[in-house]
Amino acid sequence: AAGVLADIPETQAIPLLAQAIADPDPRVRLAVSKSAGKMKSAAVAVKVAAAVATETDPSVKEQQVKALGEIGSPATRDTLAQISEEPGRIGVIAAGSLIAVGDVSGKAKLDAAIAAPEVALRLAAVQAASMAKNLIVVPTLVVGLLDRVFEVRFTAAEGLAIFQAEKAAAVPVLNAALESKDDDLIGRAMAALTRLGEKLKDTLRTPAEMLESTDRRQRLAAVPIVREMPPSE
């Protein structure tokens, strides 16, 4: 129920969101936080910002911070600025959301994280940059393309596809992911290549073929690709 709140009228959704975001089960709070990011409402942003201040589950708190960036309400700027000062991954993710609500001071945190010795922080930096909704993060993503860890390079390439930037540098990394045996990774790579207007290799299964597969992982991997395709297709 919490997962579909973004699909109903806001006047009905907000009271339910307020209830679900305080649910004792972190799975419910996580689901409603994902819904909140799709609602694009200043009233929802206020509810999420209040919840994040007392959230104790790290995964839920991170999703709430991401939701605030997705909503993009400047009213949550102070909350995000405060969280961006926290150490570790959550502070980096908050810096990306801070940029998304219009405060570019979060860029300094991303620049520090992309050069950190910890892989987790470098990965957080490219993930946060990917959702920052501002071209100032493109240089951070370009640095990520040179990382020694493929997951960081790949996530940076995905981010560059979102911004339609540095295509020549991003495409080889995305093509390399097509050689993986991980259906999810292949689907994400195909989606990013489609976003960039690249023709997919003839050796790959088409999204239609993937959707007809008996393997649920194949069917699921087709979803991000379809999101990037023209509506007529």
Helices and strands as residue ranges (DSSP letters): G 2-7, H 10-20, H 26-37, H 42-52, H 58-71, G 74-76, H 77-83, H 89-100, G 104-106, H 107-114, H 119-130, G 135-137, H 138-144, H 150-162, H 167-177, H 183-195, H 207-211, H 216-228
